[in-house]
Amino acid sequence: MEPARLKAAIDGVVQYTFGMDLTWDWPGGVAYYGVSRAFEVTGEQAYLQRMADWVDEYLEAGLPGWTVNTCAMGHMLLTLYDQTNEQKYLDLIVSKIDYLENKALRFGDRVLQHTVSSKNDFPEQAWADTLFMAAYFMLRVGIKLGEKRLVDDALNQYFWHINYLQDENTGLWYHGYNNVNKDHMSGIYWARANAWAAYTMSRAARILPEAYLYPPMMHIWSSVRDQLAAVRKLQKEDGLWGTVLDYPAAYGEVSATAGIAAAMITQHNPLHAKHVQKALDGVLANIADNGRVMNVSGGTAVMNNIDGYLGIDRKWAQGWGQGLALALLTSAYEVVGAGGTEV
């Protein structure tokens, strides 16, 4: 695919994202993670400045309390700190890490309970979402600051989320696990849960120096290998993956498709190339001329049954749709920008 087309698509999605009414929570966290990646691969300083301006405005207005989900905003802060070395960004990063290490609800072998508010909403539940919002953030901070304890804690989250959520027989991931009842609740292979897992595992394996020296990384490598081997067989003809992966009648969901395809690019398996190209074509077909990413399912708890997942609306633009689309577009741009013509 031509780099110019990808660059134009990236810019369109970024500009639409900046116009959204996002707050300091996980939709904004995923959206601005995508913008951060857009800055990293294109070098567009305007992206960096607008992110900095947004943070400054929010600091003046006042920040919310921390939860697992609000820690997703830390991804953008890492990019801002990396580029500016400003203490205010590091202070916010450290504050989020302090919450995750010392205040966040945990269970079992110090596994992070997924939290969306100050209440104990989901007692002893592990959700795949936590890997993006908290574990991958913690890993990035540990690498950036040279703090091995954070790397170890992050990899411990991956280890236990794999054990709790991945079905060894199919390779696919369940959305959630309830440690109180020792079950997967409705037991649905939700596509975006699989995207959170695949994307963050592939990134973790890529960014951790000397990853082979960390025993949990062997677990991650095998997990994402088997997951993507299973997922690729379930892709629809239009390039998308259904919102429930193993239910053929499920509607194609763009955010999950983008996250899964981005993971495939990061894994560098040449046998995935045809699946990536189909997914990229499918995602681009669902980006409006103004940069709005379409056919993204709304916010989704661990639903009671398959009808709950199939009934989630996909009419509106969502921060996570913008961000995961950018994760895919930027991963593809890195490949073609390096001299290739195909992903």
Buried (B, 14 or more C-beta within 10 A) or exposed (E): BEBEBBBEBBBBBBBBBBEBEBBBBBBBBBBBBBBBBBBBBBEBEEBBEBBBEBBEEBEEEEEEEBBBBBBBBBBBBBBBBEBEEEEBBBEBBBBBBEBBBEEBBBBEEEBBBBBBEEEEBBEBBBBBBBBBBBBBBBBBBBBBBEBEEBBBBBBBBBBBBBBBBBBEEBBBBBBBBBBEEEEBBBEBBBBBBBBBBBBBBBBBBEBBEEBEEBEBBEBBBEBBBBBBEBBBEBBBEEBBBBBBBBBEEBBBBBBBBBBBBBBBBBBEBEEBBEBBBBBBBBBBEBBEEEBBBBBBBEEBBBBEEBEBBBEBEBEEBBBBBBBBBBBBBBBBBBBBBEEEEEB
